[in-house]
Amino acid sequence: MKKRIIIGINNDSIRDSYSDVFKKDFKIFAAKDGIKLIDLAKKQKPDLVIADISLSHKGGFEILKELNKKKIPIVIFAPYEKEEERKKAIELEAKDFVSPDQTSPFELLRKVKIILGQQKSYRLNLMADSDNIKKLMKDLGYKPKLKCDKCNSDIILYLIRDFSKGESHFIVSFICPKCG
């Protein structure tokens, strides 16, 4: 049975894009305001909630305080990265703090899988051993480039343990942290 996730994001198109990425691996419930999110949480008993701080009626921080009592892991979503909001989320014991300008839907999917214990992930700095990394990328069928073609960000190597295929099986991905 798929784990249940509530995605409560104020912006319809962002909520829909995150839901589309998550629906293959999780049972998704969507909410565009805080009251609906709380109602869904009571009815659906989610395994995790993604709560936008800018939801109407009840924002992500209010939801975090309320659902922490029920021991539901919460990822706080913010339209823009602000250090004071990140600090508040950590103080209130959010599992993570993300924003679309810093975290792609694919990166958030990986973070959620790690939070829920479905994957073990290792993130490696590619610049430390760039010659060997370029050879590895070529051997694995990737373009041997350490910068994203779209945004020129440094590419990150993710080694993700796939428990569904056994303890020693890893998925290798070279991913732009901004573009996914």
C-alpha positions as CSV (number, residue, x, y, z in Angstrom):
1,M,0.0,0.0,0.0
2,K,1.3,3.4,-0.9
3,K,2.1,5.9,1.8
4,R,-0.1,8.9,2.0
5,I,1.0,12.5,1.6
6,I,-0.9,15.7,1.8
7,I,0.5,18.5,-0.4
8,G,-0.8,21.8,0.8
9,I,0.6,24.5,-1.5
10,N,-1.2,27.8,-2.1
11,N,-0.3,28.1,-5.8
12,D,-2.4,25.7,-8.0
13,S,0.2,25.2,-10.7
14,I,3.1,24.5,-8.2
15,R,0.8,22.2,-6.1
16,D,-0.2,20.3,-9.3
17,S,3.4,20.0,-10.5
18,Y,4.6,18.6,-7.2
19,S,1.6,16.3,-7.0
20,D,2.4,14.9,-10.5
21,V,5.9,14.1,-9.5
22,F,4.8,12.4,-6.3
23,K,1.8,10.4,-7.5
24,K,3.8,7.5,-8.9
25,D,5.2,6.7,-5.5
26,F,2.6,8.0,-3.1
27,K,-1.2,8.3,-2.6
28,I,-1.6,12.1,-2.9
29,F,-4.1,14.4,-1.3
30,A,-4.1,18.1,-2.3
31,A,-5.2,21.1,-0.2
32,K,-5.1,24.7,-1.2
33,D,-6.0,26.1,2.3
34,G,-5.0,25.3,5.8
35,I,-8.4,24.3,7.0
36,K,-8.8,21.7,4.2
37,L,-5.3,20.4,5.0
38,I,-6.1,19.9,8.7
39,D,-9.4,18.2,7.8
40,L,-7.6,15.9,5.3
41,A,-5.0,15.0,7.9
42,K,-7.7,14.0,10.4
43,K,-9.5,11.8,7.8
44,Q,-6.6,10.4,5.8
45,K,-4.0,9.9,8.6
46,P,-1.1,10.9,6.2
47,D,2.5,9.6,6.6
48,L,3.8,13.1,5.8
49,V,2.5,16.6,5.1
50,I,4.0,19.3,2.9
51,A,2.6,22.6,4.2
52,D,3.0,26.0,2.5
53,I,3.5,28.8,5.0
54,S,1.3,31.0,2.8
55,L,-1.8,28.8,2.9
56,S,-5.0,30.8,3.6
57,H,-6.9,30.3,6.9
58,K,-4.1,28.4,8.6
59,G,-0.5,28.8,7.4
60,G,2.2,26.1,7.4
61,F,3.6,27.1,10.9
62,E,0.1,26.8,12.5
63,I,-0.4,23.5,10.8
64,L,3.1,22.4,12.0
65,K,2.2,23.2,15.6
66,E,-1.1,21.3,15.3
67,L,0.1,18.2,13.5
68,N,3.3,17.9,15.6
69,K,0.9,16.8,18.4
70,K,-0.2,13.9,16.2
71,K,3.4,13.0,15.3
72,I,2.9,13.6,11.6
73,P,6.2,14.6,9.9
74,I,5.9,18.0,8.2
75,V,7.9,19.6,5.5
76,I,7.5,23.3,5.4
77,F,7.2,24.8,1.9
78,A,7.8,28.5,1.3
79,P,7.4,30.4,-1.9
80,Y,10.8,32.0,-1.3
81,E,13.8,31.1,0.8
82,K,14.0,33.3,3.9
83,E,16.5,32.5,6.7
84,E,14.1,33.6,9.5
85,E,11.4,31.3,8.2
86,R,13.9,28.4,7.9
87,K,15.0,29.0,11.5
88,K,11.4,29.1,12.7
89,A,10.6,25.8,10.9
90,I,13.6,24.1,12.5
91,E,12.6,25.4,16.0
92,L,9.1,24.0,15.5
93,E,10.6,20.6,14.5
94,A,9.8,20.5,10.8
95,K,11.5,17.7,9.0
96,D,12.7,20.0,6.3
97,F,12.2,23.5,4.9
98,V,12.0,23.9,1.1
99,S,11.2,26.5,-1.5
100,P,10.7,26.0,-5.3
101,D,13.6,28.4,-6.1
102,Q,16.0,26.1,-4.1
103,T,14.4,22.7,-4.3
104,S,13.0,21.0,-7.5
105,P,10.0,18.7,-7.2
106,F,12.3,15.7,-7.9
107,E,14.7,16.7,-5.2
108,L,11.8,17.1,-2.7
109,L,10.6,13.6,-3.8
110,R,14.0,12.2,-2.8
111,K,14.0,14.1,0.5
112,V,10.5,12.8,1.3
113,K,11.6,9.2,0.5
114,I,14.5,9.6,2.8
115,I,12.4,11.1,5.6
116,L,9.9,8.1,5.3
117,G,12.8,5.6,5.3
118,Q,12.2,4.4,1.7
119,Q,15.6,5.5,0.5
120,K,19.1,6.1,1.8
121,S,20.9,8.8,0.0
122,Y,24.4,10.0,-0.3
123,R,25.3,13.3,-1.9
124,L,28.8,13.8,-3.2
125,N,30.8,16.9,-4.1
126,L,31.9,16.3,-7.7
127,M,34.5,19.0,-7.9
128,A,36.8,17.3,-5.5
129,D,37.7,14.5,-8.0
130,S,36.4,15.9,-11.3
131,D,38.6,13.8,-13.7
132,N,37.4,10.5,-12.2
133,I,33.8,11.7,-11.9
134,K,33.8,12.7,-15.6
135,K,35.0,9.2,-16.5
136,L,32.3,7.6,-14.3
137,M,29.7,9.8,-15.9
138,K,30.8,8.7,-19.4
139,D,30.8,5.1,-18.4
140,L,27.3,5.4,-17.0
141,G,26.0,7.0,-20.2
142,Y,25.8,10.6,-19.0
143,K,27.4,13.6,-20.6
144,P,30.7,14.2,-18.8
145,K,29.7,17.7,-17.6
146,L,29.8,19.0,-14.1
147,K,27.5,22.0,-14.8
148,C,23.8,22.0,-15.6
149,D,23.1,22.9,-19.3
150,K,20.1,25.0,-18.3
151,C,21.2,27.0,-15.3
152,N,25.0,26.4,-15.0
153,S,24.7,25.1,-11.4
154,D,27.1,22.5,-10.1
155,I,25.7,19.0,-10.8
156,I,25.3,16.8,-7.7
157,L,25.9,13.0,-7.6
158,Y,23.2,11.2,-5.7
159,L,23.6,7.6,-4.7
160,I,20.2,6.5,-3.5
161,R,19.7,3.1,-1.9
162,D,16.7,1.4,-3.3
163,F,15.5,-0.8,-0.5
164,S,12.8,-2.4,-2.8
165,K,15.6,-4.1,-4.7
166,G,17.9,-5.0,-1.7
167,E,20.4,-3.6,0.6
168,S,23.2,-3.3,-1.9
169,H,21.2,-1.8,-4.8
170,F,21.8,1.9,-5.5
171,I,20.3,4.3,-8.1
172,V,23.0,6.6,-9.5
173,S,21.8,10.0,-10.6
174,F,23.6,13.2,-11.6
175,I,21.1,15.9,-10.9
176,C,21.0,19.7,-10.9
177,P,19.7,20.8,-7.5
178,K,17.7,23.6,-9.1
179,C,16.3,22.0,-12.3
180,G,15.9,18.4,-11.1
